[in-house]
Structure formats: structure tokens, C-alpha cells
Amino acid sequence: MNGVLITAGGNGIGRAMGQAFAAAGFRVWVTDVEPASLEACPADWQKSLVDASDETQVARLFADIQKTWGRLEAICANAGIAGPTAAVEEIDLSAWQRCVSVNLEGAFLAAKYGGPMLKAARGAIVLTSSTAGLYGYPNRAPYAAAKWGIIGLMKTLAMEWGPEGVRANAICPGAVEGPRMQGVMEREAAAKGTDVQHIYDGYASGTSMRSLVAAEDIANMAVFLCSAGARLVSGQVIAVDGHTENPDPKV
């Protein structure tokens, strides 16, 4: 049975990925920083309390996977945080560094320590970027910078690992329904002096399909990218966003 590791798999997109991979016949290993989220995951999933930006913890995680499973066919480097919502000149360096560390360095560490097993299995890695990795994102500079960086990392992994049969791709979700996006919209509403519904409508109206995204939409794409059906899909940036027309609707 193929195995997949999903970082930040206890909630949101990561949890939906776990469910989709399990339905596709994969055994699932998830990490998270919230013990309660891990405990709420299905009993047959492997679970590890891991900060994706902590190298010691990530190295130990992959050693555990090697010892327990002996192989790994897929990685979804999904861990990320929203970071601060503020103009560049108002962002503390420590807040910038934490956002970039979790989003970008977390993906790098997953690749660094998971690479040997993916090469042995001729597997696949999917990195979670964002439509913020395709456009600028006013008041979210560290998040946008990290998500752009993930695309550069993915392109490089595809080039380095392709000759060994490993595929690397990035998914760029649009605004995904759920508690995390709700928090983002609340902070954006406060920064712009408006209400949350106005912000929500702005995100939806910025896409051709006039809709936010469900976590399941992202999960389904991740499963496809790790499947035999995508055996020659590598180095690609795939937006799952209902087609963003206007990345910064004036709301």
C-alpha cells in the first residue's frame, strides 16, 4: 500500500487531503502542532506532533516513517500560517521571519528529509503554495513572499529529482472556506475598516466562478498529482481557485 505524509494534516486543507488519500487507498501519516487536532483524526492514521519549521523535529519524523513504514511514496508539504496583516513598514521582523519559516522553510525541510524515500519509491511531492504566490498581496507581504518562494523551490525540486523519477508540483489554492480564512477576512476587515461580509464578497467576486474554494477541491488535486494518471506532470503550478480575475478587489 502506498503511503503519504501530510504536514499540517489535522485541520482544513491537510485534513481534507488525508481523507482524500485514504479514500484512494493510501495509508496516511499526518503532522500538526495541535494535539487536539491530531487526536480527532481517524484512528488508523499515523500521527506526529511536529513543528514543520523545526529541523530536529522534522528529521526525527522522517526517521520514524522510515522505521515504521520503510518507504514513502508521496509528501504533501502543506504546513503554513497566515502571518501578520499589516503594511510592510508596520510588520515586525520577527513576525516576518516566523511566517516565512513555517511556510517556506517547512516545505524545504520536508523535501530535504523526505527526498531519499521519494527517490527510492519514484514518488511525488506536492507543495501548497497559494494564489498569493502568483500575485502581490497588499497587507500580507511575508505570506506572499513565502508562497512565491515555494514555487521556486518546487521548480528546482522538479529539475533536481526528475532524472530519478520523482515528480514535484505546487497547488495554488484560492480563498478556501474555513476557520483559517475566516480569521484572515476578519483581520482584513479590521484593517480596511469594513465588515467581514464585504471582504467575503470581494474575494468571491474576484474570481470568474464567483465562489470561494472548498478544502476538498484542493485535496482532490493533490491526490491526482500523486497518482499514476499524472505520471508526467511535474514542475507545474496549478491554481485551484475558480480562476482569479482580480487578485486585489477594491473592497
C-alpha positions as CSV (number, residue, x, y, z in Angstrom):
1,M,0.0,0.0,0.0
2,N,1.3,3.4,-0.9
3,G,1.9,5.9,1.9
4,V,1.5,9.7,2.1
5,L,2.8,12.2,4.6
6,I,0.8,15.4,5.0
7,T,2.2,18.2,7.1
8,A,-0.4,20.2,9.0
9,G,-2.9,17.4,8.4
10,G,-5.0,17.9,11.4
11,N,-7.3,20.6,10.1
12,G,-8.5,22.3,7.0
13,I,-6.8,21.5,3.7
14,G,-4.5,19.0,5.3
15,R,-7.3,17.1,6.9
16,A,-9.2,17.0,3.6
17,M,-6.1,15.7,1.9
18,G,-5.8,12.9,4.5
19,Q,-9.4,11.9,3.9
20,A,-9.0,12.0,0.1
21,F,-5.8,10.0,0.1
22,A,-7.3,7.4,2.4
23,A,-10.3,7.1,0.1
24,A,-7.8,6.5,-2.8
25,G,-6.2,3.6,-0.9
26,F,-3.2,5.3,0.7
27,R,-2.0,4.8,4.2
28,V,-1.9,8.3,5.8
29,W,0.6,9.9,8.2
30,V,-0.2,13.4,9.4
31,T,1.6,16.0,11.4
32,D,0.3,19.0,13.3
33,V,1.2,21.4,16.1
34,E,-2.1,21.0,17.8
35,P,-2.5,17.8,19.9
36,A,-6.3,18.0,19.9
37,S,-6.4,18.2,16.1
38,L,-4.3,15.0,15.8
39,E,-6.4,13.2,18.3
40,A,-9.5,14.0,16.3
41,C,-8.1,12.4,13.2
42,P,-9.1,8.8,12.2
43,A,-7.6,6.1,14.4
44,D,-5.9,4.3,11.6
45,W,-3.8,7.3,10.6
46,Q,-0.3,7.7,11.9
47,K,0.1,11.0,13.8
48,S,3.0,13.0,14.9
49,L,3.2,16.3,16.8
50,V,5.7,18.3,14.7
51,D,6.5,21.9,14.1
52,A,7.2,21.8,10.3
53,S,9.8,24.6,10.7
54,D,11.9,22.8,13.4
55,E,14.7,20.8,11.7
56,T,15.2,18.4,14.6
57,Q,11.6,17.5,14.8
58,V,11.3,17.0,11.0
59,A,14.4,14.9,10.9
60,R,13.0,12.7,13.7
61,L,9.7,12.5,11.8
62,F,11.2,11.0,8.7
63,A,13.3,8.6,10.8
64,D,10.1,7.4,12.4
65,I,8.4,7.0,9.0
66,Q,11.4,5.0,7.7
67,K,11.4,2.8,10.8
68,T,7.6,2.3,10.8
69,W,6.7,2.0,7.1
70,G,10.1,1.5,5.4
71,R,9.1,3.6,2.4
72,L,7.1,6.7,1.4
73,E,5.5,7.3,-2.0
74,A,4.1,10.8,-1.5
75,I,4.5,14.0,0.5
76,C,2.1,16.9,0.8
77,A,4.1,19.8,2.2
78,N,1.1,21.7,3.4
79,A,2.1,23.4,6.6
80,G,1.6,27.2,6.7
81,I,0.5,30.1,8.7
82,A,-1.2,33.3,7.7
83,G,1.3,35.7,9.2
84,P,0.6,39.3,10.0
85,T,-1.9,41.5,8.3
86,A,-0.3,44.9,8.0
87,A,1.5,47.3,5.7
88,V,5.2,46.4,5.1
89,E,6.5,49.2,7.3
90,E,4.4,48.1,10.2
91,I,5.5,44.4,10.2
92,D,7.9,43.3,12.9
93,L,10.9,41.3,11.6
94,S,10.1,38.5,14.0
95,A,6.6,38.2,12.5
96,W,8.0,38.2,9.0
97,Q,10.6,35.5,9.9
98,R,8.0,33.2,11.6
99,C,5.7,33.4,8.6
100,V,8.4,32.6,6.1
101,S,9.9,29.9,8.3
102,V,6.7,27.9,8.6
103,N,5.5,28.3,5.0
104,L,8.8,28.1,3.1
105,E,11.4,26.5,5.4
106,G,8.8,23.9,6.4
107,A,8.4,22.9,2.7
108,F,12.2,22.9,2.3
109,L,12.7,20.6,5.4
110,A,10.0,18.2,4.2
111,A,11.9,17.9,0.8
112,K,15.3,17.7,2.4
113,Y,14.5,14.8,4.8
114,G,11.8,13.2,2.6
115,G,13.7,13.3,-0.6
116,P,15.7,10.0,-0.1
117,M,12.5,8.0,0.4
118,L,10.7,9.7,-2.5
119,K,13.6,8.8,-4.8
120,A,13.6,5.2,-3.6
121,A,9.9,5.0,-4.4
122,R,10.0,7.2,-7.6
123,G,7.2,9.1,-5.8
124,A,5.8,12.6,-5.8
125,I,5.8,15.8,-3.7
126,V,3.0,18.4,-3.7
127,L,3.8,21.8,-2.2
128,T,0.9,24.0,-1.1
129,S,1.5,27.5,-2.4
130,S,-1.3,30.0,-2.9
131,T,-2.7,32.4,-5.4
132,A,-0.7,34.8,-3.2
133,G,2.3,33.1,-4.9
134,L,1.1,34.3,-8.3
135,Y,0.2,37.9,-7.5
136,G,1.1,40.5,-5.0
137,Y,-1.0,40.6,-1.8
138,P,-1.3,44.0,-0.1
139,N,-1.0,43.8,3.7
140,R,0.2,40.2,3.5
141,A,3.8,40.7,2.3
142,P,5.5,37.8,4.3
143,Y,2.9,35.3,3.3
144,A,3.0,36.3,-0.4
145,A,6.9,36.2,-0.4
146,A,6.9,32.8,1.2
147,K,4.3,31.4,-1.3
148,W,6.3,32.8,-4.2
149,G,9.4,31.1,-2.7
150,I,7.6,27.8,-2.6
151,I,7.1,27.9,-6.3
152,G,10.8,28.5,-6.9
153,L,11.6,25.6,-4.6
154,M,9.1,23.3,-6.4
155,K,10.6,24.2,-9.8
156,T,14.1,23.4,-8.5
157,L,13.0,20.1,-7.0
158,A,11.3,19.0,-10.3
159,M,14.6,19.7,-12.1
160,E,16.9,18.0,-9.5
161,W,14.7,15.0,-8.8
162,G,13.1,14.4,-12.3
163,P,16.0,12.2,-13.5
164,E,15.4,9.9,-10.5
165,G,11.7,9.6,-11.3
166,V,10.3,12.0,-8.7
167,R,7.6,14.5,-9.6
168,A,7.2,17.9,-7.9
169,N,4.2,20.2,-8.3
170,A,2.6,23.1,-6.5
171,I,-1.0,23.8,-5.9
172,C,-2.2,27.4,-5.5
173,P,-5.5,27.4,-3.6
174,G,-7.6,30.5,-3.8
175,A,-9.6,31.6,-0.8
176,V,-10.6,28.4,1.0
177,E,-13.7,28.3,3.1
178,G,-13.0,27.5,6.8
179,P,-11.9,28.9,10.1
180,R,-8.4,30.0,8.9
181,M,-9.8,32.0,6.0
182,Q,-12.5,33.4,8.3
183,G,-9.7,34.8,10.5
184,V,-7.9,36.3,7.5
185,M,-11.1,38.1,6.4
186,E,-11.8,39.3,9.9
187,R,-8.3,40.9,10.2
188,E,-8.6,42.3,6.7
189,A,-11.9,43.8,7.5
190,A,-10.5,45.4,10.6
191,A,-7.5,46.8,8.6
192,K,-9.8,48.3,6.0
193,G,-12.5,49.5,8.4
194,T,-15.3,47.4,6.9
195,D,-17.3,44.3,7.7
196,V,-16.4,40.7,7.1
197,Q,-19.2,40.0,4.6
198,H,-17.9,42.9,2.4
199,I,-14.5,41.2,2.4
200,Y,-16.0,37.8,1.7
201,D,-18.0,39.2,-1.3
202,G,-14.8,40.9,-2.6
203,Y,-12.9,37.6,-2.6
204,A,-15.7,35.8,-4.3
205,S,-16.2,38.5,-6.9
206,G,-12.5,38.4,-7.8
207,T,-12.9,35.0,-9.4
208,S,-14.6,34.0,-12.7
209,M,-16.7,31.4,-10.9
210,R,-17.8,33.9,-8.2
211,S,-17.0,31.4,-5.4
212,L,-14.6,30.5,-2.6
213,V,-12.9,27.1,-2.7
214,A,-13.6,24.0,-0.6
215,A,-10.7,22.2,1.0
216,E,-11.9,19.0,-0.8
217,D,-11.2,20.7,-4.1
218,I,-7.5,21.1,-3.1
219,A,-7.3,17.6,-1.7
220,N,-8.7,16.1,-4.9
221,M,-6.0,17.8,-7.0
222,A,-3.3,16.6,-4.6
223,V,-4.4,13.0,-5.0
224,F,-4.4,13.3,-8.7
225,L,-0.9,14.8,-8.8
226,C,0.4,11.9,-6.8
227,S,-1.4,9.3,-8.9
228,A,-0.3,7.3,-12.0
229,G,-2.6,9.5,-14.0
230,A,-0.2,12.4,-13.5
231,R,2.9,10.4,-14.2
232,L,4.4,13.0,-16.5
233,V,3.0,16.1,-14.7
234,S,5.9,17.8,-12.9
235,G,7.2,21.3,-12.3
236,Q,3.7,22.7,-12.6
237,V,1.9,25.4,-10.8
238,I,-1.8,24.5,-10.6
239,A,-4.3,27.1,-9.3
240,V,-7.5,25.7,-7.8
241,D,-9.3,29.0,-7.3
242,G,-12.2,29.3,-9.7
243,H,-9.9,31.4,-11.9
244,T,-8.8,34.6,-10.2
245,E,-9.7,37.6,-12.3
246,N,-8.7,40.3,-9.8
247,P,-6.3,39.3,-7.0
248,D,-6.9,42.6,-5.1
249,P,-10.6,43.5,-5.4
250,K,-11.1,47.0,-4.1
251,V,-13.5,46.3,-1.2
